[in-house]
Amino acid sequence: MQFGTRETGAIEDRDFSLTSKLVIGADLWSPLQLYSIYRLILAGIILVLGMTQYTQTMLEPLESRIFSVSTNVYLIFAVLCVFSTHFHKPGFSVQLFLQAIIDICFLLSIVFANHGLNSGLGILLLLPVILPSILQPGQASLLLSALTVISLLSLEIYFQMKGENRSFEIFHIGVLSLFIMVISWLAGSWFERASKTAELAKRRGIDLANLSQLNQSILDQLQTGIIVLDQTARIKHLNPTAWDMLGRPDDWRDQTLGEFAPELNAHLKFWLKNISPKVVSYDIKHWKTTEFTMRLSQLGVRNQGVVLMYLDDTRVQREKQQDVKMASLGQLTANIAHEIRNPLGAISHAAQLLSESPSLDKADERMIQIIQSNSKRMNGTIESVLNLSRKSNPKRENIRLKLWLNEFIKDFIVQSSLKKHQIGLFLDVPNACIQFDPTHLHQVMWNLCRNAEKYAKENVSDLRIDIQGNHPRHTRDIMLNIIDNGKGVPNRHIDRLFEPFFTTSTKGRDGTGLGLFMARELCLSNGASLEYVKLPAGGSCFRIVFSQTSLET
C-alpha cells in the first residue's frame, strides 16, 4: 500500500510539473511582462531622483558615482527586459531568475550608496524576491531569498565595521530579512497549492466540457426531436431532428419558440403556468401538417431551470402500424383468393354456361345477368384488395412535383370528359421534390380526380378542379390540395369517408367503397397522409401532406 501511495504521489508530482510548464507557456509570461514595465518605470524614477540636488549633496563622490552608474545601467537593462519578455527569449526560467538577481544587485547597490535602509529603498527588495517564489516556487526561489537576506546582513556588518552607530538599522534589517524569508516561503507554498487547485479546476472544467459535448452528441444522434428552452420560451438548443421538424430554420438561437411553432408555444405557456414541473404530453398538428407528440419536462428549480421539449413524429409510428396492417392485409387477401375467388369463378362460369341455353325465357336471362354483374363486381372488389396488398412495399423515387403534376393533368384530360380549362394548377413551391412511388401517386391522384368527375357535379361541364400546392412556414412538409366546386361531402359521412367498402355514391352500385381507403393506405405506405378538409364555401378538399420533401434550386 505504501508503494502504491508513493507511486501515486510521484505521478501527481510529474503531472504537476508538466502542468506548471503548460501554465508557464500559456499564462505566466504576462506577469513577467508587467513586471518588466514596472522595472522600466522604477529605473526612470530612481534616475530622476539621482539628478536632484538633494541626492547629489547627500552622497559622497564614490557613492554618487556608484548610484549614477548603477541607475544608468539598470535603465538600459530595464529596456532590454521589455523586449526579451515580449519575444519570450531566452526561456522563462532563465529570464525570471536572471532578472531577479540583477534587480536585487541593483537595489543592494542603491542601499549601499545610501548607507543602508534609512532611505526607505530596501522595501523595494520584496518584489524581486517574492516574484520567483510565486511564478516558479522551489528551492531556487528560497535560495535566492536566503542570498538576499545574507547580502543585507553583510552590508550591515560592513557598515558596523566602519564604526558607524546603527543600532536602529540592525533592527530594521532584521525585521526586513525575517519578512522576506517568511513571505517568500508562504508565497511559494500558497502558489503551489493554488496551482494544484487551479489545475484541478481546469481538469474539472475540461471534464464538464467533454461531458457537455458528449450530452450534445447523444442528443444530436437521437431520432426524437429535442428542444432546450429557458423560462421565457427562448430556444437554447435544437438537435438535428427537431431542427428538421421545425422546417430547418437558419437563425434559431435565442429566438422565441412562438416564431417557429405557435401551437407548441401555446401548450408550453399553459404547462409552465398550470402544470410544471409534472411531465405531460400533447398531440400537436404543426402548422396543420406535421403531427407531433410533444412531451415537456423541467430541469432544475421551477422558474429558474430549463425546459426540455421532446417531439416524436407520429409519422414514424404510423408507418410501423401501416407495415403491420399491410402484413395482416396480405394474409387476408391470400384467404380471400382461396376461399372466395375460386367459388366466385365457378359461379360466374356456371352463369355463363347457363346463358347459352336456348330454352331460357326473359326472366331467366335477367336473373343470369344479375348473377354475372354481381360476380363481376365482387371480383373487382377482390382485385382492388389484392392490388393494395401487392403494393405494400413502395418503390419511392424523387419526384419533381410541378413537372409530374403537369404530365398527370394532361393524361387525365385525355382520358376523362373534362376540358383543359376545368383543371387548374397552382404551386407556390415550383422547385419542390417529394419522395413517393410514382405508380402509387398516380393511382391516388387519379382516384381523387375521378371521384370529383363522377360525384361533384350533376353536369360535368360545370365542374372545376383546382390542384394547389404550398409549403407552410417553418415545416418540412408540402401540402397538396385537390379542390372541386361540387356540393361537398355531407357532415354525417365525413367520419366514415375513408372506411373500406363505404360509399356515398347515388349513381348506381358501380362503386366498391375502396377508392378513398386505398388512396389513404397508399399515402401512408409512402410516408404521407391524406385527409378531407371541409370548406366553408362548399365543395370538397382532399389534402395530401408529403413529409419527406426537399426544395431544389
C-alpha positions as CSV (number, residue, x, y, z in Angstrom):
1,M,0.0,0.0,0.0
2,Q,2.9,2.4,0.7
3,F,4.4,1.7,-2.7
4,G,1.2,2.4,-4.4
5,T,0.9,5.7,-2.4
6,R,4.4,6.8,-3.2
7,E,4.0,5.9,-6.8
8,T,0.7,7.8,-6.9
9,G,2.4,10.8,-5.3
10,A,5.2,10.7,-7.8
11,I,2.7,10.6,-10.7
12,E,0.9,13.6,-9.3
13,D,4.3,15.4,-8.9
14,R,5.1,14.7,-12.5
15,D,1.7,15.8,-13.6
16,F,2.1,19.0,-11.6
17,S,5.5,19.7,-13.2
18,L,4.0,19.1,-16.6
19,T,1.1,21.3,-15.7
20,S,3.4,24.0,-14.5
21,K,5.2,24.0,-17.8
22,L,2.0,24.3,-19.7
23,V,0.7,27.0,-17.4
24,I,4.0,28.9,-17.8
25,G,3.8,28.7,-21.5
26,A,0.3,29.9,-21.6
27,D,-0.2,32.3,-18.6
28,L,3.0,33.3,-16.7
29,W,4.6,35.4,-19.3
30,S,2.0,38.1,-18.7
31,P,3.0,38.9,-15.1
32,L,6.7,38.9,-16.2
33,Q,5.9,41.4,-18.9
34,L,4.0,43.6,-16.5
35,Y,7.0,43.4,-14.1
36,S,9.3,44.5,-16.9
37,I,7.2,47.6,-17.4
38,Y,7.3,48.2,-13.6
39,R,11.1,47.8,-13.7
40,L,11.4,50.4,-16.5
41,I,9.2,52.9,-14.6
42,L,11.2,52.3,-11.4
43,A,14.6,52.8,-13.2
44,G,13.3,56.1,-14.6
45,I,12.1,57.3,-11.2
46,I,15.4,56.4,-9.5
47,L,17.3,58.1,-12.3
48,V,15.3,61.3,-11.9
49,L,15.8,61.2,-8.2
50,G,19.5,60.8,-8.7
51,M,19.6,64.0,-10.7
52,T,18.1,66.1,-8.0
53,Q,20.4,68.5,-6.0
54,Y,19.4,66.9,-2.7
55,T,20.5,63.4,-3.6
56,Q,23.8,64.7,-5.1
57,T,24.7,66.7,-1.9
58,M,23.8,63.8,0.4
59,L,26.1,61.2,-1.3
60,E,29.9,61.1,-1.2
61,P,31.7,61.2,-4.6
62,L,32.3,57.4,-4.7
63,E,28.8,56.6,-3.6
64,S,27.3,59.2,-6.1
65,R,29.3,57.6,-8.9
66,I,28.1,54.1,-7.9
67,F,24.5,55.4,-7.7
68,S,24.7,57.1,-11.1
69,V,26.4,54.1,-12.9
70,S,24.0,51.6,-11.4
71,T,21.0,53.6,-12.3
72,N,22.0,54.2,-15.9
73,V,23.0,50.5,-16.4
74,Y,19.7,49.4,-14.8
75,L,17.7,51.7,-17.1
76,I,19.3,50.1,-20.1
77,F,18.7,46.6,-18.6
78,A,15.1,47.5,-18.0
79,V,14.6,48.5,-21.7
80,L,16.2,45.2,-22.8
81,C,13.9,43.2,-20.5
82,V,10.8,44.8,-22.1
83,F,11.8,43.3,-25.4
84,S,13.1,40.0,-24.1
85,T,9.9,39.3,-22.2
86,H,7.8,40.3,-25.3
87,F,9.7,37.9,-27.6
88,H,10.0,35.2,-24.9
89,K,13.7,34.8,-25.5
90,P,15.6,33.4,-23.6
91,G,13.4,30.9,-21.8
92,F,11.1,31.8,-18.9
93,S,13.1,30.4,-16.1
94,V,16.4,32.0,-17.3
95,Q,14.7,35.4,-17.6
96,L,12.9,35.1,-14.3
97,F,15.9,34.3,-12.1
98,L,18.4,36.4,-14.1
99,Q,16.2,39.5,-14.0
100,A,15.5,38.9,-10.2
101,I,19.2,38.6,-9.5
102,I,20.1,41.8,-11.4
103,D,17.2,43.6,-9.7
104,I,18.4,42.5,-6.3
105,C,22.0,43.5,-7.1
106,F,20.9,46.9,-8.3
107,L,18.8,47.6,-5.2
108,L,21.6,46.4,-3.0
109,S,24.0,48.8,-4.7
110,I,21.4,51.6,-4.1
111,V,21.2,50.6,-0.5
112,F,25.0,50.6,-0.2
113,A,25.2,54.1,-1.9
114,N,22.6,55.4,0.6
115,H,24.4,53.9,3.7
116,G,21.7,51.3,4.4
117,L,18.0,51.2,4.6
118,N,17.5,54.7,6.0
119,S,16.4,55.9,2.6
120,G,13.5,53.5,2.6
121,L,14.5,51.8,-0.7
122,G,15.0,48.5,1.0
123,I,11.3,47.7,0.8
124,L,11.7,47.5,-3.0
125,L,13.6,44.3,-2.5
126,L,10.4,42.5,-1.6
127,L,9.0,42.3,-5.2
128,P,12.1,40.8,-7.0
129,V,12.4,38.3,-4.1
130,I,8.8,37.3,-3.9
131,L,8.1,37.2,-7.7
132,P,10.2,34.0,-8.4
133,S,8.6,32.3,-5.4
134,I,5.2,33.0,-6.9
135,L,5.9,32.3,-10.6
136,Q,8.2,29.3,-10.1
137,P,8.3,28.1,-6.5
138,G,11.0,25.7,-5.4
139,Q,14.4,25.5,-3.8
140,A,16.0,28.0,-6.3
141,S,13.5,30.7,-5.2
142,L,14.2,30.0,-1.5
143,L,17.9,30.1,-2.2
144,L,17.5,33.5,-3.9
145,S,15.6,34.8,-0.8
146,A,18.3,33.5,1.5
147,L,21.1,35.1,-0.5
148,T,19.2,38.4,-0.4
149,V,19.0,38.3,3.3
150,I,22.7,37.3,3.7
151,S,23.6,40.2,1.4
152,L,21.6,42.7,3.5
153,L,23.2,41.4,6.7
154,S,26.7,41.5,5.1
155,L,26.1,45.2,4.2
156,E,25.1,45.9,7.7
157,I,28.2,44.1,9.1
158,Y,30.3,46.2,6.7
159,F,28.8,49.4,7.9
160,Q,29.3,48.3,11.5
161,M,33.0,47.5,10.9
162,K,33.4,51.1,9.6
163,G,32.4,52.3,13.1
164,E,29.0,53.7,12.4
165,N,26.4,53.7,15.1
166,R,23.5,51.8,13.5
167,S,21.5,50.1,16.4
168,F,18.2,51.0,14.9
169,E,19.3,50.0,11.4
170,I,20.2,46.5,12.7
171,F,16.6,46.1,14.0
172,H,15.3,47.4,10.7
173,I,17.3,44.9,8.6
174,G,16.4,42.1,10.9
175,V,12.7,42.7,10.6
176,L,13.0,43.1,6.8
177,S,15.1,39.9,6.5
178,L,12.6,37.9,8.5
179,F,9.7,39.4,6.5
180,I,11.5,38.5,3.2
181,M,12.0,34.9,4.3
182,V,8.5,34.4,5.6
183,I,6.8,36.0,2.7
184,S,9.0,34.1,0.3
185,W,8.1,30.7,1.9
186,L,4.4,31.5,2.3
187,A,4.1,32.8,-1.3
188,G,5.8,29.6,-2.7
189,S,3.5,27.4,-0.6
190,W,0.4,29.3,-1.4
191,F,1.1,29.4,-5.2
192,E,1.9,25.7,-5.3
193,R,-1.4,24.9,-3.6
194,A,-3.2,27.5,-5.8
195,S,-1.6,26.0,-8.9
196,K,-2.8,22.5,-7.9
197,T,-6.3,23.9,-7.2
198,A,-6.3,25.8,-10.5
199,E,-5.2,22.7,-12.4
200,L,-7.8,20.6,-10.6
201,A,-10.5,23.2,-11.5
202,K,-9.1,23.2,-15.1
203,R,-9.4,19.4,-15.3
204,R,-12.9,19.5,-13.9
205,G,-13.8,22.2,-16.4
206,I,-12.4,20.0,-19.2
207,D,-14.4,17.1,-17.9
208,L,-17.5,19.2,-17.8
209,A,-16.9,20.5,-21.3
210,N,-16.3,16.9,-22.5
211,L,-19.5,15.8,-20.7
212,S,-21.4,18.6,-22.3
213,Q,-20.1,17.7,-25.7
214,L,-21.0,14.1,-25.1
215,N,-24.5,15.0,-24.0
216,Q,-24.9,17.2,-27.0
217,S,-23.6,14.4,-29.3
218,I,-26.1,12.0,-27.8
219,L,-28.9,14.5,-28.2
220,D,-27.9,15.1,-31.8
221,Q,-28.0,11.3,-32.6
222,L,-31.4,10.8,-31.2
223,Q,-34.3,10.2,-33.6
224,T,-36.5,12.1,-31.1
225,G,-36.6,15.9,-31.6
226,I,-35.1,17.7,-28.5
227,I,-35.6,21.4,-27.9
228,V,-34.0,23.1,-24.9
229,L,-35.8,26.2,-23.7
230,D,-35.4,28.8,-21.0
231,Q,-38.3,30.1,-18.9
232,T,-39.0,32.8,-21.4
233,A,-39.5,30.2,-24.2
234,R,-36.3,31.1,-25.9
235,I,-34.6,28.3,-27.8
236,K,-31.2,27.4,-26.4
237,H,-30.5,24.2,-28.4
238,L,-32.1,22.2,-31.2
239,N,-30.9,18.7,-32.1
240,P,-30.9,17.9,-35.9
241,T,-34.2,16.0,-35.7
242,A,-36.1,18.9,-34.1
243,W,-34.4,21.3,-36.5
244,D,-35.7,19.3,-39.4
245,M,-39.2,19.1,-37.8
246,L,-39.3,22.9,-37.5
247,G,-38.5,23.4,-41.2
248,R,-34.7,23.8,-40.8
249,P,-34.7,27.5,-39.7
250,D,-31.5,29.4,-40.4
251,D,-31.3,31.5,-37.3
252,W,-32.9,29.9,-34.2
253,R,-30.6,30.6,-31.3
254,D,-32.2,32.7,-28.6
255,Q,-35.3,33.1,-30.7
256,T,-38.7,32.6,-29.1
257,L,-40.5,29.3,-29.8
258,G,-43.6,31.2,-30.9
259,E,-41.8,32.4,-34.1
260,F,-41.4,28.8,-35.4
261,A,-44.3,26.9,-33.8
262,P,-47.1,29.0,-32.2
263,E,-49.1,25.8,-31.3
264,L,-46.1,24.4,-29.4
265,N,-45.6,27.7,-27.7
266,A,-49.2,27.9,-26.6
267,H,-49.1,24.5,-24.9
268,L,-45.7,25.4,-23.3
269,K,-47.1,28.5,-21.7
270,F,-50.1,26.7,-20.4
271,W,-47.8,24.0,-19.0
272,L,-45.4,26.4,-17.3
273,K,-48.4,28.3,-15.7
274,N,-50.5,25.4,-14.5
275,I,-48.8,22.0,-14.6
276,S,-45.0,22.4,-14.4
277,P,-42.9,20.5,-13.2
278,K,-45.1,17.5,-13.9
279,V,-44.3,15.7,-17.2
280,V,-47.1,15.8,-19.7
281,S,-47.6,15.1,-23.3
282,Y,-49.8,16.7,-26.0
283,D,-50.7,15.7,-29.6
284,I,-49.9,18.6,-31.9
285,K,-50.5,19.3,-35.6
286,H,-47.7,21.6,-36.5
287,W,-49.0,24.3,-38.9
288,K,-51.9,21.9,-39.8
289,T,-49.4,19.4,-41.4
290,T,-46.9,17.6,-39.3
291,E,-48.3,15.6,-36.4
292,F,-46.2,15.6,-33.3
293,T,-46.4,14.0,-29.8
294,M,-44.9,16.7,-27.6
295,R,-43.6,15.9,-24.1
296,L,-42.5,18.5,-21.6
297,S,-40.2,18.1,-18.6
298,Q,-38.5,20.5,-16.2
299,L,-34.7,20.6,-15.4
300,G,-33.6,22.4,-12.3
301,V,-35.7,24.6,-10.0
302,R,-39.1,25.8,-11.2
303,N,-38.9,29.3,-12.8
304,Q,-35.1,29.0,-12.9
305,G,-34.2,25.9,-14.8
306,V,-34.6,24.9,-18.4
307,V,-37.4,23.1,-20.1
308,L,-36.9,20.0,-22.3
309,M,-39.3,19.6,-25.1
310,Y,-39.4,16.1,-26.8
311,L,-41.0,15.9,-30.2
312,D,-41.9,12.4,-31.6
313,D,-43.0,12.3,-35.2
314,T,-46.2,10.2,-35.3
315,R,-45.4,9.6,-39.0
316,V,-42.8,7.0,-37.9
317,Q,-45.3,5.3,-35.7
318,R,-48.0,5.5,-38.4
319,E,-45.6,3.8,-40.9
320,K,-44.9,1.0,-38.4
321,Q,-48.6,0.5,-37.9
322,Q,-49.1,0.6,-41.6
323,D,-46.5,-2.2,-42.1
324,V,-48.3,-4.4,-39.6
325,K,-51.7,-3.6,-41.2
326,M,-50.4,-4.4,-44.7
327,A,-48.9,-7.7,-43.4
328,S,-52.3,-8.6,-42.0
329,L,-54.0,-7.5,-45.2
330,G,-51.7,-9.8,-47.2
331,Q,-52.8,-12.8,-45.1
332,L,-56.4,-11.7,-45.6
333,T,-56.1,-11.4,-49.3
334,A,-54.5,-14.8,-49.6
335,N,-57.5,-16.3,-47.8
336,I,-59.9,-14.3,-50.0
337,A,-58.2,-15.6,-53.1
338,H,-58.5,-19.1,-51.9
339,E,-61.9,-19.1,-50.2
340,I,-63.9,-16.6,-52.2
341,R,-62.3,-16.1,-55.6
342,N,-62.4,-19.8,-56.7
343,P,-66.1,-20.3,-55.8
344,L,-66.9,-17.0,-57.4
345,G,-65.2,-18.1,-60.6
346,A,-67.3,-21.3,-60.6
347,I,-70.5,-19.3,-60.1
348,S,-69.6,-16.9,-62.9
349,H,-68.6,-19.8,-65.2
350,A,-71.9,-21.6,-64.4
351,A,-73.9,-18.5,-65.2
352,Q,-72.1,-18.1,-68.5
353,L,-72.9,-21.7,-69.5
354,L,-76.5,-21.3,-68.4
355,S,-76.8,-18.2,-70.5
356,E,-76.0,-20.2,-73.6
357,S,-79.1,-22.4,-73.1
358,P,-81.7,-21.9,-76.0
359,S,-84.7,-22.5,-73.8
360,L,-84.3,-19.5,-71.4
361,D,-87.1,-17.0,-71.1
362,K,-86.6,-13.3,-70.5
363,A,-87.0,-13.6,-66.7
364,D,-84.3,-16.3,-66.6
365,E,-82.0,-14.2,-68.8
366,R,-82.5,-11.2,-66.4
367,M,-81.5,-13.4,-63.4
368,I,-78.4,-14.6,-65.2
369,Q,-77.4,-11.0,-65.9
370,I,-77.8,-10.1,-62.3
371,I,-75.6,-13.1,-61.3
372,Q,-72.9,-12.1,-63.8
373,S,-73.0,-8.4,-62.9
374,N,-72.6,-9.1,-59.2
375,S,-69.9,-11.7,-59.8
376,K,-68.0,-9.2,-61.8
377,R,-68.5,-6.5,-59.1
378,M,-67.3,-8.9,-56.4
379,N,-64.3,-9.9,-58.5
380,G,-63.4,-6.2,-58.9
381,T,-63.5,-5.7,-55.1
382,I,-61.2,-8.7,-54.6
383,E,-58.9,-7.4,-57.3
384,S,-58.8,-4.0,-55.6
385,V,-57.8,-5.5,-52.3
386,L,-55.2,-7.8,-53.9
387,N,-53.7,-4.8,-55.7
388,L,-53.5,-2.9,-52.5
389,S,-51.7,-5.8,-50.7
390,R,-49.3,-6.3,-53.6
391,K,-48.1,-2.6,-53.3
392,S,-47.2,-2.9,-49.6
393,N,-43.5,-2.1,-50.4
394,P,-43.5,1.1,-52.3
395,K,-40.5,2.0,-54.6
396,R,-40.0,5.6,-53.6
397,E,-38.4,8.0,-56.1
398,N,-37.5,11.7,-56.1
399,I,-40.4,13.4,-58.0
400,R,-40.3,17.0,-59.2
401,L,-43.8,17.8,-58.2
402,K,-44.7,20.5,-60.7
403,L,-43.4,18.6,-63.7
404,W,-45.2,15.4,-62.6
405,L,-48.5,17.2,-62.0
406,N,-48.4,18.9,-65.4
407,E,-48.0,15.5,-67.0
408,F,-50.7,13.9,-64.9
409,I,-53.2,16.7,-65.8
410,K,-52.5,16.2,-69.5
411,D,-53.0,12.5,-69.1
412,F,-56.2,12.8,-67.1
413,I,-57.8,15.3,-69.5
414,V,-57.2,12.9,-72.4
415,Q,-58.9,10.0,-70.6
416,S,-61.7,11.9,-69.0
417,S,-64.6,14.1,-70.1
418,L,-63.0,17.3,-68.7
419,K,-61.6,20.1,-70.7
420,K,-58.2,21.8,-70.2
421,H,-59.7,25.0,-68.6
422,Q,-61.6,22.9,-66.0
423,I,-58.4,21.8,-64.2
424,G,-56.0,24.4,-62.7
425,L,-52.6,24.0,-61.1
426,F,-51.2,26.5,-58.5
427,L,-47.9,25.8,-56.8
428,D,-46.0,28.4,-54.6
429,V,-43.1,25.9,-54.4
430,P,-42.3,25.2,-58.1
431,N,-39.0,23.6,-57.2
432,A,-40.4,21.1,-54.7
433,C,-39.3,17.5,-54.7
434,I,-41.1,14.7,-52.9
435,Q,-40.3,11.0,-52.2
436,F,-43.1,8.8,-53.5
437,D,-43.8,5.8,-55.6
438,P,-44.8,7.3,-59.0
439,T,-47.3,4.5,-59.6
440,H,-48.9,5.0,-56.2
441,L,-49.1,8.7,-56.6
442,H,-50.7,8.4,-60.0
443,Q,-53.3,6.0,-58.5
444,V,-54.0,8.4,-55.6
445,M,-54.4,11.5,-57.8
446,W,-56.4,9.6,-60.4
447,N,-58.8,8.3,-57.7
448,L,-59.4,11.8,-56.2
449,C,-59.9,13.5,-59.6
450,R,-62.1,10.7,-60.9
451,N,-64.3,10.9,-57.8
452,A,-64.7,14.7,-58.4
453,E,-65.6,14.0,-62.0
454,K,-68.2,11.4,-61.0
455,Y,-69.8,12.8,-57.9
456,A,-69.1,16.5,-57.5
457,K,-71.5,17.9,-60.2
458,E,-74.6,16.7,-61.9
459,N,-73.3,18.4,-65.1
460,V,-69.7,17.6,-65.6
461,S,-69.2,20.7,-67.8
462,D,-69.8,22.9,-64.6
463,L,-67.0,21.1,-62.7
464,R,-63.8,22.9,-61.7
465,I,-60.9,21.2,-60.1
466,D,-58.0,23.2,-58.6
467,I,-54.8,21.5,-57.5
468,Q,-53.0,23.8,-55.1
469,G,-49.6,23.1,-53.5
470,N,-47.8,25.1,-50.8
471,H,-45.1,24.9,-48.2
472,P,-46.2,26.1,-44.7
473,R,-43.7,28.2,-42.9
474,H,-41.3,26.5,-40.5
475,T,-42.3,23.0,-41.6
476,R,-40.6,20.3,-43.6
477,D,-43.9,19.3,-45.3
478,I,-45.6,20.2,-48.5
479,M,-49.4,20.3,-48.8
480,L,-51.2,19.4,-52.0
481,N,-54.9,20.3,-52.0
482,I,-57.3,18.8,-54.6
483,I,-60.3,21.1,-54.5
484,D,-63.6,20.9,-56.5
485,N,-66.6,23.2,-56.7
486,G,-69.1,20.5,-56.0
487,K,-71.6,20.1,-53.2
488,G,-69.1,18.5,-50.8
489,V,-69.5,15.6,-48.5
490,P,-72.4,15.6,-46.0
491,N,-71.3,16.0,-42.4
492,R,-72.8,12.7,-41.5
493,H,-70.4,10.9,-43.9
494,I,-67.2,12.7,-43.2
495,D,-66.1,10.5,-40.3
496,R,-66.6,7.3,-42.4
497,L,-65.2,8.7,-45.6
498,F,-62.0,6.6,-45.5
499,E,-63.6,3.4,-44.2
500,P,-63.3,0.4,-46.6
501,F,-66.5,-0.6,-48.5
502,F,-68.2,2.7,-47.5
503,T,-69.5,4.8,-50.4
504,T,-71.7,7.9,-50.9
505,S,-72.5,7.1,-54.5
506,T,-76.0,7.8,-55.6
507,K,-75.4,6.9,-59.3
508,G,-75.9,3.2,-59.0
509,R,-74.0,0.4,-57.5
510,D,-70.8,0.9,-59.6
511,G,-68.6,1.8,-56.6
512,T,-66.8,-0.6,-54.3
513,G,-66.2,1.8,-51.5
514,L,-62.4,1.1,-51.6
515,G,-61.2,4.0,-53.7
516,L,-60.5,6.6,-50.8
517,F,-59.5,3.8,-48.5
518,M,-56.9,2.6,-50.9
519,A,-55.7,6.2,-51.7
520,R,-55.1,6.8,-48.0
521,E,-53.4,3.5,-47.5
522,L,-51.1,4.2,-50.4
523,C,-50.2,7.6,-48.9
524,L,-49.5,6.1,-45.6
525,S,-47.2,3.5,-47.2
526,N,-45.2,6.3,-48.8
527,G,-44.8,8.3,-45.6
528,A,-47.6,10.8,-46.4
529,S,-51.1,11.4,-45.2
530,L,-54.5,12.0,-46.8
531,E,-57.4,13.8,-45.2
532,Y,-60.6,15.5,-46.0
533,V,-60.9,19.3,-45.2
534,K,-64.4,20.8,-45.0
535,L,-64.6,24.1,-46.9
536,P,-66.8,26.8,-45.5
537,A,-67.8,28.0,-49.0
538,G,-68.8,24.5,-50.2
539,G,-67.0,21.9,-52.3
540,S,-64.6,19.2,-51.4
541,C,-60.9,19.4,-50.5
542,F,-58.7,16.4,-50.2
543,R,-55.3,17.3,-48.7
544,I,-52.1,15.2,-49.2
545,V,-49.3,16.1,-46.8
546,F,-45.9,14.9,-48.0
547,S,-43.4,14.6,-45.1
548,Q,-40.2,13.6,-46.9
549,T,-39.6,16.7,-49.1
550,S,-36.9,18.9,-50.3
551,L,-36.6,22.2,-52.2
552,E,-34.2,22.0,-55.1
553,T,-32.6,25.1,-56.6
